[in-house]
C-alpha cells in the first residue's frame, strides 16, 4: 500500500499529543511532535524560555524568546510580530508545534478529520 504524510501545526504540545494518541489507532508508520522557531537559538532542548528580566533584544521581550546570539536577536526584532502591530491573516500565529505523520493511504482522510476536529492546521 502507498503511504501519505501530513504536517499539522498546533498551538501547544498537549494538543498535538492528544491527536497523536488518537492517530495511533490508525496504521501510522511514523509520527513525531516537534517545536520549531523562526530564529536560530530561540530554544534550548526544545523548550522556549520565559522572560527573565534580562532583556537583550526587542525579540526577547516581545516574542518571549531567549535568542542565543546577537544576530538572531536582530532578526527576531525585525519580525512584524515583534512590534505588536501585526495580525496573522492565515491563522498560523502561535502555532509552533509540528505534528508529522506518515500513514497508510487508506486512512489519510480519516486522519485529516481527526487533526482538523482537534484544531490542527494542515
C-alpha positions as CSV (number, residue, x, y, z in Angstrom):
1,X,0.0,0.0,0.0
2,X,1.1,3.6,-0.6
3,X,2.0,6.0,2.2
4,X,0.9,9.6,2.7
5,X,2.2,12.2,5.0
6,X,0.6,15.0,7.0
7,X,2.2,18.1,8.5
8,X,-0.1,19.7,11.1
9,X,0.5,22.7,13.2
10,X,-0.7,23.2,16.8
11,X,-0.6,25.9,19.5
12,X,0.6,23.5,22.3
13,X,2.3,20.2,22.7
14,X,-0.7,18.9,24.6
15,X,-3.0,19.5,21.6
16,X,-0.6,17.6,19.4
17,X,-0.1,14.8,21.8
18,X,-3.9,14.3,22.2
19,X,-4.2,14.0,18.4
20,X,-1.2,11.7,18.3
21,X,-2.9,9.3,20.7
22,X,-6.0,9.2,18.5
23,X,-3.9,8.6,15.4
24,X,-2.1,5.7,16.9
25,X,-5.3,3.7,16.4
26,X,-4.8,4.1,12.6
27,X,-2.0,2.5,10.7
28,X,0.7,5.1,11.5
29,X,4.1,4.3,10.0
30,X,5.9,7.1,11.7
31,X,4.9,10.1,13.8
32,X,6.8,12.9,15.6
33,X,6.0,16.1,17.5
34,X,8.5,19.0,17.3
35,X,8.6,22.6,18.4
36,X,10.2,25.0,15.8
37,X,11.3,28.6,15.8
38,X,11.9,31.1,13.0
39,X,15.1,32.2,14.6
40,X,18.2,30.2,15.4
41,X,18.9,29.8,19.1
42,X,15.3,30.5,20.1
43,X,15.1,27.5,22.3
44,X,17.2,25.1,24.3
45,X,16.5,21.4,24.3
46,X,13.1,22.0,22.6
47,X,12.0,24.4,25.4
48,X,11.3,28.1,24.9
49,X,12.5,30.1,27.9
50,X,10.3,32.7,29.5
51,X,11.3,36.3,30.0
52,X,13.7,36.6,33.0
53,X,14.1,40.3,33.2
54,X,17.4,40.2,31.2
55,X,16.1,41.9,28.1
56,X,18.8,41.5,25.5
57,X,16.7,42.4,22.4
58,X,13.2,43.5,21.4
59,X,12.6,39.9,20.2
60,X,13.4,38.5,23.7
61,X,10.9,40.9,25.2
62,X,8.0,40.7,22.7
63,X,8.4,37.2,21.3
64,X,9.1,35.6,24.7
65,X,12.3,34.0,23.4
66,X,15.9,33.8,24.6
67,X,17.8,34.0,21.4
68,X,21.3,32.9,22.0
69,X,23.2,35.3,19.7
70,X,23.0,38.9,18.7
71,X,22.3,38.2,15.0
72,X,19.3,36.1,15.9
73,X,18.0,38.9,18.2
74,X,18.2,41.4,15.4
75,X,16.4,39.0,13.1
76,X,13.7,38.4,15.7
77,X,13.3,42.1,16.4
78,X,12.8,42.8,12.6
79,X,9.8,40.4,12.5
80,X,6.5,42.2,12.2
81,X,5.1,40.3,15.2
82,X,7.7,41.7,17.5
83,X,6.2,45.2,17.2
84,X,2.7,44.1,18.2
85,X,1.4,45.8,15.1
86,X,0.9,42.7,13.0
87,X,-2.1,40.4,12.8
88,X,-2.0,36.9,11.5
89,X,-4.3,36.7,8.4
90,X,-3.6,33.0,7.7
91,X,-4.3,31.6,11.2
92,X,-0.7,30.4,11.7
93,X,0.2,32.8,14.5
94,X,1.2,31.0,17.7
95,X,1.4,27.6,16.0
96,X,4.9,26.5,16.7
97,X,4.2,22.8,17.3
98,X,4.5,20.5,14.3
99,X,3.0,17.1,14.2
100,X,4.4,15.0,11.4
101,X,2.6,11.8,10.5
102,X,3.3,9.1,7.9
103,X,0.5,6.7,7.4
104,X,-1.3,4.3,5.1
105,X,-3.1,6.0,2.2
106,X,-6.3,4.2,3.1
107,X,-6.7,6.1,6.4
108,X,-5.4,9.5,5.2
109,X,-8.8,11.3,5.1
110,X,-9.8,9.9,8.5
111,X,-6.5,11.2,10.0
112,X,-7.1,14.6,8.4
113,X,-10.5,14.8,10.0
114,X,-9.1,13.9,13.5
115,X,-6.5,16.6,13.2
116,X,-8.9,19.3,11.9
117,X,-11.5,18.5,14.6
118,X,-8.9,18.9,17.3
119,X,-7.9,22.4,15.9
120,X,-4.8,21.4,14.0
121,X,-3.9,23.4,10.9
122,X,-2.9,21.3,7.9
